[in-house]
């Protein structure tokens, strides 16, 4: 099977590309190496993928290209069977200052891909969306796929436009599209500016953990292996074609509690500081994953506490290169 992973040198895309290589598939990665976060992470992901391919776990092709460039998208989509679209401009807060770029990457880039794939015959197209599409109405928790989508950031708006395009192309052009709305994914090689990597890196460095706001905001954190698992399942079933699915842990934790759990696991003497919060951040998220469970048998295998423990263990084993990278960005 020829697999295309856009954004395949990024965090989630890199894990999916690795899983497809391990399954013995030919994997083509399209990535523009956006320096939104330290490019050493993309270098590490590329090296990991090359090692897998060199050890006989499938064939790897890495294309340096941008989803905003239609000709590059067309070249990357040639003769593909399975497409994982994870190329995106990430980050809620930075989108406030640069909404046009976010639109160009997340909306126009998605449209370029879908329009190109109309001329191909893919088995399935999986589009990565986000819990940010739901906005900040805490009365709706846990968010279900049928709940109103009222994003409160340019980022959330662009992700909603992308997932609506995906379902429209499924309906109008009969493309086998599945949209996955991820809830705060974390794990090895995660983005340095995420709360968990920030807290863990500061705790290992003996620095105070920094919470933006009073810490009462809560998140449904999803361990990356659970995300990889559902993407792997979608390679072999059409039960979710034309649907949008929430992918989360189904649980949530306050940021204050998360900081305390991480601090206590590493060094209980470390202080926790508070800084001014951001109005653009949704106060709470939590996923209703019952639809993914009924269609795909999705059951998250990591609780938030178990996932944090797994990430701390991974961080400790890879601190020599990942540690300074994350702490520098905190």
C-alpha positions in Angstrom: 0.0 0.0 0.0 1.3 3.5 -0.9 0.7 5.8 2.1 0.9 9.6 2.0 1.4 11.5 5.3 1.3 15.2 5.0 3.1 16.9 7.9 4.8 13.5 8.3 7.8 15.1 10.1 5.6 16.7 12.7 4.5 15.2 16.0 1.4 13.2 15.2 2.2 12.8 11.5 5.6 11.4 12.4 4.1 8.7 14.7 1.6 7.7 12.1 4.3 7.5 9.4 6.4 5.3 11.7 3.4 3.0 12.3 2.7 2.6 8.6 6.4 1.8 7.9 6.4 -0.8 10.7 3.3 -2.3 9.0 5.5 -2.7 5.8 3.9 -0.1 3.7 5.6 2.4 1.3 5.3 5.7 3.0 5.6 9.1 1.3 6.0 12.1 3.6 5.2 15.7 2.5 6.5 18.3 4.9 7.7 21.9 4.6 9.8 21.9 7.8 7.9 24.9 9.2 10.1 26.3 12.0 7.1 26.9 14.3 9.0 24.8 16.8 12.6 23.7 17.0 13.6 21.9 13.7 15.7 19.4 15.7 12.4 17.7 16.5 11.7 17.2 12.8 15.3 16.1 12.2 14.9 13.5 15.0 11.6 12.3 13.4 13.2 12.0 10.0 16.1 10.1 11.4 13.7 7.7 13.2 11.8 7.1 9.9 14.9 6.5 8.0 16.1 4.0 10.5 12.8 2.1 10.3 13.0 2.0 6.5 16.7 0.9 6.6 15.8 -2.0 8.8 13.3 -3.3 6.3 10.1 -1.8 7.7 8.7 -0.5 4.5 9.9 2.1 1.9 10.3 5.8 2.8 10.2 8.8 0.5 10.4 12.3 2.0 9.3 15.2 -0.1 10.1 18.8 0.9 7.0 20.6 -0.1 4.1 22.7 1.1 0.3 21.9 0.9 -0.2 25.5 -0.2 1.6 24.7 -3.5 -0.9 22.8 -5.7 1.8 21.4 -8.0 3.7 19.9 -5.0 0.5 18.4 -3.6 -0.3 16.9 -7.0 3.1 15.3 -7.2 2.8 13.9 -3.6 -0.7 12.4 -4.3 0.3 10.4 -7.4 -0.9 6.8 -7.1 -1.6 6.9 -3.4 -3.8 4.4 -1.7 -4.1 5.9 1.8 -3.8 9.5 2.9 -3.2 10.9 6.4 -3.5 14.7 6.2 -1.7 16.2 9.2 0.0 19.2 7.6 -1.3 22.2 9.5 -0.3 25.5 11.1 -0.6 24.6 14.8 -1.3 26.8 17.8 -4.3 28.7 19.1 -2.5 31.7 20.5 -0.2 32.5 17.5 -3.2 32.3 15.1 -4.5 35.6 16.6 -1.5 37.4 15.2 -1.4 35.7 11.8 -4.9 34.5 10.8 -4.2 34.7 7.0 -1.3 32.2 7.1 -3.4 29.9 9.2 -6.2 30.1 6.6 -3.8 29.5 3.7 -2.2 26.4 5.3 -5.2 24.8 7.1 -8.0 25.7 4.7 -6.4 26.2 1.2 -3.9 23.4 1.9 -6.7 21.0 2.7 -8.7 22.1 -0.3 -5.7 21.6 -2.5 -5.3 18.0 -1.2 -9.0 17.1 -1.6 -9.3 18.6 -5.1 -6.2 16.7 -6.2 -7.4 13.4 -4.7 -10.6 13.6 -6.8 -8.4 12.5 -9.8 -6.9 9.6 -7.8 -8.6 6.6 -6.4 -7.6 6.5 -2.7 -8.8 3.8 -0.3 -9.3 6.4 2.4 -8.4 10.0 3.3 -8.1 10.7 7.0 -8.1 14.4 7.9 -6.8 15.7 11.3 -9.1 18.2 12.9 -9.2 19.6 16.4 -11.3 20.0 19.6 -10.8 23.7 19.0 -13.8 23.6 16.6 -16.2 23.3 19.6 -15.3 26.6 21.2 -15.7 27.4 24.9 -19.2 26.5 25.9 -18.5 24.4 29.0 -22.2 23.5 29.4 -21.9 21.1 26.5 -19.2 18.9 28.1 -18.4 16.3 27.0 -18.3 17.5 23.4 -20.2 15.2 21.0 -19.8 15.4 17.2 -23.4 16.7 16.9 -22.8 19.6 19.3 -22.6 23.2 17.9 -19.2 24.2 16.5 -18.4 27.8 17.5 -14.6 28.2 17.5 -13.2 31.1 19.5 -9.9 31.4 17.7 -8.7 31.8 14.1 -7.0 28.4 14.5 -10.2 26.8 15.5 -12.1 28.4 12.6 -9.6 27.1 10.1 -9.7 23.6 11.4 -13.5 23.7 11.3 -13.4 24.9 7.7 -11.0 22.1 6.8 -13.1 19.4 8.4 -16.3 20.8 6.8 -14.6 20.6 3.4 -13.6 17.0 4.0 -17.2 16.0 4.7 -18.5 18.0 1.8 -16.1 16.2 -0.6 -17.2 12.9 0.9 -20.8 13.8 0.2 -20.6 15.6 -3.1 -17.7 13.8 -4.8 -18.0 10.4 -3.0 -14.4 10.6 -1.6 -13.8 8.2 1.3 -13.0 10.9 3.9 -12.9 10.5 7.7 -12.4 13.5 9.9 -10.8 13.0 13.3 -11.1 15.7 15.9 -8.1 15.3 18.3 -8.2 16.4 21.9 -4.8 17.8 23.0 -2.5 15.0 21.9 0.8 14.5 23.8 3.6 12.0 24.0 7.2 11.4 22.7 8.6 14.2 20.5 5.6 16.4 21.2 5.7 20.1 20.5 7.9 21.9 23.1 5.3 24.6 23.8 2.7 22.2 25.1 1.8 22.2 28.8 3.0 18.7 29.6 6.4 19.0 27.9 6.8 22.5 29.4 6.0 21.3 32.9 8.2 18.1 32.6 11.2 20.0 31.2 11.1 22.7 33.9 10.7 20.1 36.7 13.7 18.1 35.5 15.7 21.4 35.3 14.6 22.4 38.8 12.8 25.5 37.6 9.4 26.6 38.8 6.4 25.3 36.8 4.5 28.1 35.1 0.7 28.1 34.8 -1.0 30.7 32.7 -4.2 31.8 34.5 -5.5 30.4 37.8 -5.1 26.7 36.7 -8.8 25.9 36.8 -9.0 25.4 33.1 -9.1 21.7 32.1 -8.2 19.6 29.2 -8.8 16.2 27.8 -5.3 15.0 27.1 -4.9 12.1 24.6 -1.8 9.9 24.5 -0.3 9.7 21.0 -0.3 5.9 20.9 -4.1 6.0 21.2 -4.2 8.4 18.2 -1.9 6.1 16.2 -4.1 3.1 17.0 -7.3 4.6 15.6 -5.5 5.8 12.5 -4.1 2.3 12.0 -7.6 0.9 12.3 -8.9 3.3 9.7 -6.6 1.8 7.1 -8.6 -1.4 7.1 -12.3 -0.4 7.5 -14.8 1.8 5.8 -17.2 2.0 8.7 -16.3 5.7 9.4 -16.3 7.0 5.8 -18.1 10.3 5.6 -18.1 10.8 9.3 -16.4 13.0 11.9 -15.1 11.4 15.1 -13.9 12.7 18.4 -10.6 11.1 19.5 -9.8 11.8 23.2 -9.3 10.1 26.5 -12.8 10.9 27.6 -11.5 12.3 30.8 -10.1 15.7 31.8 -7.7 17.2 34.3 -7.2 20.8 35.5 -4.0 22.5 34.5 -3.3 23.1 38.2 -3.7 19.4 39.0 -1.6 18.4 36.0 1.2 20.7 37.2 1.0 19.2 40.7 1.0 15.6 39.4 4.1 16.3 37.3 5.9 18.2 40.0 5.2 15.5 42.6 6.5 12.8 40.3 9.8 14.5 39.6 10.6 16.8 42.5 7.9 17.8 45.1 10.0 20.7 46.3 9.7 22.6 43.0 7.4 25.7 43.1 4.4 26.4 40.9 4.0 29.9 39.6 1.1 31.6 38.0 1.2 34.1 35.1 -1.4 36.1 33.3 -3.8 33.8 31.2 -5.0 34.1 27.7 -8.6 34.9 26.8 -8.3 33.0 23.6 -7.9 29.6 25.4 -11.0 27.5 25.8 -11.8 27.0 29.5 -12.5 23.3 29.3 -12.4 20.4 26.8 -13.6 16.8 27.1 -14.4 14.3 24.4 -17.5 12.1 24.0 -15.8 9.2 22.2 -18.9 6.9 22.0 -19.2 7.3 18.2 -15.6 6.2 17.6 -16.2 3.4 20.1 -19.3 2.1 18.3 -17.9 2.4 14.7 -14.2 1.5 15.3 -14.1 -0.2 18.7 -12.0 2.8 20.0 -11.0 2.5 23.6 -8.2 4.8 24.8 -5.6 2.6 26.6 -4.0 5.4 28.5 -5.6 7.4 31.3 -4.2 10.9 31.7 -2.1 9.9 34.7 -0.7 6.8 32.9 0.1 8.8 29.8 1.9 11.4 31.8 3.9 8.7 33.6 4.9 7.2 30.2 5.9 10.6 28.9 8.0 11.3 31.9 9.8 8.0 31.5 10.4 8.7 27.8 11.7 12.2 28.6 14.1 10.9 31.2 15.5 8.4 28.6 15.9 11.1 25.9 16.8 14.1 28.1 20.2 14.5 26.5 18.8 16.0 23.3 15.1 16.6 23.9 15.5 18.1 27.4 17.5 21.3 26.5 15.3 21.7 23.4 12.1 21.8 25.4 13.4 23.8 28.3 14.8 26.4 26.0 11.3 27.0 24.5 9.5 27.0 27.9 
